[in-house]
Amino acid sequence: RDGRSDWSSDVCSSDLWSVRPTPATTLTPHGRTPAMPRLIRAILAEGPNRHSLVEIPAPTPKKDELLVKPAFSGICGSDVKILAGQVPDIGFPLVPGHEWVGEVVDAGANSRSWIGKMIVSDILQNCGLCAPCNRGLHSLCESMVEPGINAQGSMADQMVVRADKAIRFPDGLSADTGSLVEPLSVALHALERATPTAGRDVVLFGAGGIGLLLLQALRLYEVRSVTVVEPLSSRRSAALRCGADRVLDPADGPIRDLWGTTNGLEPHLAIEAAGSLAAFNSCIDVVGKAGVVAVVGYPPASEGTTAIDPSLLVRKRIDVRGILSPAASWHRAVELLSEGKIVADAILTHRFPLDRFDEALALATSRDDGAIRVLVHD
């Protein structure tokens, strides 16, 4: 859920009205003033490009839930698009934030052993009962609750998550690294779907947070080479630092033509992680015969749609595979970060406190100053 958009509690439930700012206290019919709820700060988006730091009622964990104080939350490409109203199936009001690490500060009666521990959490709080869930397709759950997507997210002083979705974050690892567990899980799931082939070549479009994690995870598959296509020079440099064999600028011409000057073999796998229709079309064009196109990025609604010539898919025998959400890759993501197999500091570029969220979002949107993953902290 990342990429360029311009290619050149009870509060945890889906009861989203409950995250609105608290109204003034009024008298009950019996004349008694009700107790004021405990309040926390949160970034509340009430419509496209309309968000502010407000106070909302603090969430209360139910018996199988955890109350978490987020330590670091990442702003990814999907957050930028959501807050701009560029993701049609996500509504408002919403407290954003789904890439986070935090400390459990309270818990329901059945989950007290988690208190005091640093955790990350599988954000896919699926029902386990619908047809997709019964087929093991949890990311396609028909009653999905996702903090930061359709329930209160991590851009707040506190949030609630299900205890059965919690994953212990290892002691000794820098806490900000925990914000990469969710996007790394996305990257790992994407490669499970894309099935890279050892000894073959890959072309990867987009060197944002997801792209750089895909780049590093690809090495686990022993591919022969990875070429990264990215329009921003700062991100091309980051890609080289993260292990890219070569980088290309799409402004220099059609990628198929540029590929031929640097590598004689067509890529077996093309990955779209830029969130761009132009990048997707380039994937179709450059991938080799019997190749795979893996679509990870979310183009903004403002880009509209694109036309595909079906005969091209037939003649080249291309498989196009859509990737959605992290799926069951969380524990492996934590392991890779713990083992030092992911270069985190090339991705985590900027940090802002919650009360400077506007600055953080502006930087994540503009991608100035070499910004890749901009973090918000407590």
N, C-alpha and C positions, 0 to 999 in steps of 0.2 A: 504494500500500500504506500508506495513511495514513488517519486519521480518528478521530472520537470513537467510543469503545466503549460509551459510556453516554449516548447522544444525549439529554438534558434539558439443496608439501610432500608430502610424503606426507600431512601433515596437511591439505593442500588437497584430497586425494582424498576419495572418499565413505567412506573407512575411518574412521568416526567414533570407533571405540574408541581410536584413536591419540591423541585429545586428552585422555584421562583423565590425572589426576595421575600423575607418575612414581613407581613403587614403589621401595622400598628396594633398594639394590644387594645382590646375592647372589653367592656363589661359583659358578663354572662347574664342571662335572663334573671338570675337570682342575685345579681349585684356584686358577685365576687370576681375579682380579677384573676384570670387563669395564669398559671405559672408560665413565665417566658421560656421558650425552648432554648437549649444550648445552641449557640451559633458558631459556625466556622466560615472562613473566607473561601470563596470559590470564584473561578472564572465562569460566568454564566453567559452563554450565547443565546440570545432571544430571537435571532433572525440572521440572515446573511450580512456579514460585516457589521454586526451589532452585538458586541460583547463587552463586559465590564467586570471589574472585581467587586463582588457583592458579598453580603452575609446571607447564608442559608441555614436552615435547621441542620444540626449535626446528625449524621446517620446513626442509627442504633442497630448493632448486630443482633440478628436472631440466633437461635440456639446452635445452628450449624454455620455461622458466618463469623468473619473476622473484621475488626475495625482496624484499618491501616492508615498510618501517617506516611504519605509518599515522601521519599527523600529526593528522588530525581525523576522527572518525567520528560520524555523526548517529544519534540514537535516534529512530526513526519509529514511527508507530502500529502497524505490523506487528511491530516488535521487542517492543513492550509486550505485544501479544497472544501472540506466540510464547513469550515468557518466562513468561507466565501460563498456558500450556497451552491457549490459546484458538484455535489453528490446528491442526485435527485431523491434517492430512497432514504435519506437521513433527514430527520425533522428537528424542530426546535420546540421548546427550549432544551438546551443541552449543556452539561459541564463536560468539556472535552478531556482527552488524555487517555491513551491506552498503552503507552510504552513506559513502564515505570518499575521502580523498586522501592520498597518501603518497610517500615517496622510495624509489627502488630502491637497495638497499644491497648486493645481490649478484644474480647471475644465472647460469643454466646456460650451457654452452659455446656455444650458438648465439645467445645473447641478451645478450652482454656490453656491447654499445653502449648499453644502457638504464641502466647503473649511474650513479648520481648524479642522475638525472632525477626530477622530480616527475611523478607520473602519477595518473590515475584508470583504472578498468578496467570494461569491459563485464562485468557479473557473470554473464551468461548464457553459461556454458561448455558449449555444446551439442555434441552428438556429430557433427553434419553428415551422418549416415548413415541415420537413421530416417525413416519416412514423413513426419512433420511437418517435419523439417529439409529433406527433399527438396522440400517444397512451399513452402519459405521461411518456415515458421512456427516460427522458432527458439525462441520462448518456450514452445512446446508440446513441445519435445524430450522423447522418451521416456527418455533417459538423462542428463537435465540435471544438471550440477554447479553449484551456486550458493553461493559463499562467504557465510557468515552465514545460510544457509537449510538446506543439507544438507551443508556442508563448513565448515572453519574460517573464521570471519569476521574482521573488522577490530578487534574489541575485544581486542586483544593487542599485544604489542610488535612482532611480525612476522607476516607472512602470505605465502602464495605464490599467484601468479596466472599464468595463461597469457600469454606474451609477445604472442601474436597478438591478445589482447583489450585490450592496454594502449593508452592514449591519453595523449599528452603534455599535461600541465597547463601553461598558459602562464606564463612568467616575468612578474613584475610584478603578478599577480593575488593578492590575499590568499589564503593557503592554506586558510583555513577555508571560503572560498567553494566550494572543490572538493568539499566534502561535499554540495553541492546538485546536482552533475552527475547523479547517479543519479535522485533524485526529479524533477528537471526533465526528464530523459529519459522518465520515466514519464508526465509531464504532456504532453509533445510527442507521444508515441505515442498517448495517450488522445485527443488532439484530431485526430490523423490518422484515428483510427477514428470519432470523433464527427462529423466533417465540419461544423464550424460554418459558417453562411452569413453572408456580409457583409451588413450592414444589418439583421440580425435580432436578437432579444433572447434572452439566455441567463440561466438561473437556475442557480446553483451552490450545492450544499449542502456545507458544511464549509469552514472557514477555517484548517485546520491547514497543515502544510508543503506537502503536495501541492495542497491547495485554493488557497493563495496563489500557487503557481507556475502552476496552471491559469489562475487569474484574469489573471495578467500575460501568459501565452502567448496567451490569447484575443485580446489586442489585435492580434496579428499577423494575425488573420483579419478585422479591421475590422468586428467585430460592432457593432450599434447600442448595446447596453447589456448590462451584467452585474450582476445582482442576486445578492448573497451571503446565504445563510441560515445563521445560526450562533448557537448558544445562549450562547456566552461573550462578554461585552461587550468584553474585551480583544482577542479575535480579530476581532470586528466592527470595532473601531478599526483593527486591522492591515489588514483588508480594504480599508477606505477609503484607508489610506495606500498600498496597492498598486494603487489605481485602480478600486475598485468604484464603480458609479454609485449604488447604494443598498444598504443592509443590512437584513435582517429578522431578528427574533428569533422562533423557532418557538413560544416560550411565549406569544406574543401571539395565537395562533389558527391555524387552518388556512392553509397558505401560499397555497392557491388564492384564499381570501378576501382575504388581505393583498395578494396580487399585484394584484387588481382595483382596490384603492384607490390603487395607486402607478403603474400602467401599464395602459393600455387594451388592449394586445395580448398574447395568450398567448405564452409563450416557445416558440421553435422547438426549443430544445435545453435539456434538464435534465441536469445532471451530479451524480451521487452520489459525493462524495468525503469523506463523513463516516464511512463504515463503520458505518452504522446502518440497520436495517430500516425504522424510522419515516421516515428520510430517503428511502429508496428508494421507499416507498409514496407519499410526497409528490411525488416526481418523476413517478410515473405519473399522479397526480391533476392536477398543475399543467401539465404539458407540453401544448402545443397540438395541434391535429389535424395529422396527417402529421408529427409531431415525432419527435425522437430522444431516448431516455434512455440516457446513457452511464454505466455502472456501474464506478467506479474503486475505491471503498472496500471493505474486507474487514470485514463484520460479525463480531463475536466469536461463537464457537460457543455461548456462553451465551445469545445472543439467539434461538437456534433458527432456524426458517424462517418464511416469510410466504406467504400465499395471494394469488394474482393472479387476477382475473376475466378469463379469456381474451376474453370478449365486449367488455370495455373496450378491449383492444388492437386488436380488430377494428374497433370502431366509430370509434375515434380514429385508426386506422391508424398505431399507434406502432411504431417500431423500437426494440428494446432491445438494446444492444450491450455486451458484456462486454469489459473491458480487463485485460490481464495483462502485467505486467513492462514494462521499458523498450523492448524491441525495438531497432531500428536508429537511435536518435535521439541517440546520445552525442556525436558530433562537433558536431551542431547545438546541443546544450545548452552545450558548451564555448564555441562561438562567441557565443551570446547572453550568457553571463556575461562574456566578454571585451569585448563591445561595450557593456556597462553597461545592457543592456535589461531586466535583472532586478534588482529591489530586494532584495538579499540580507540587509541588516541588519535588515529588518522581520521576517525569518524566523528568523535565527540569534540566539536570545535569551539562551542560557546556555551556559557552558563549565565542564567539570570534568575534572581529571586522572583517569587510569585507576583509580587506587587509591581514588577516590571515586565509583565507578560506582553504588553503591547509592543515593547521594544523587541522582545524575543520573537514574537510572531512576525513582525516587520522584517527582521533579519532572515528568518526561515523562509519567508516569502520571496525576498529580493535575492537571496543567496550571495549577498555581497560579503566582502572580507573573508572569502574562502569558507563560508558557512556550509556545513553539511548537516550534522545533527546538532540542533540547538536545544539545550536542556533548561528546564525550569526546576528550581530546587526550593526547599522549605526555608 
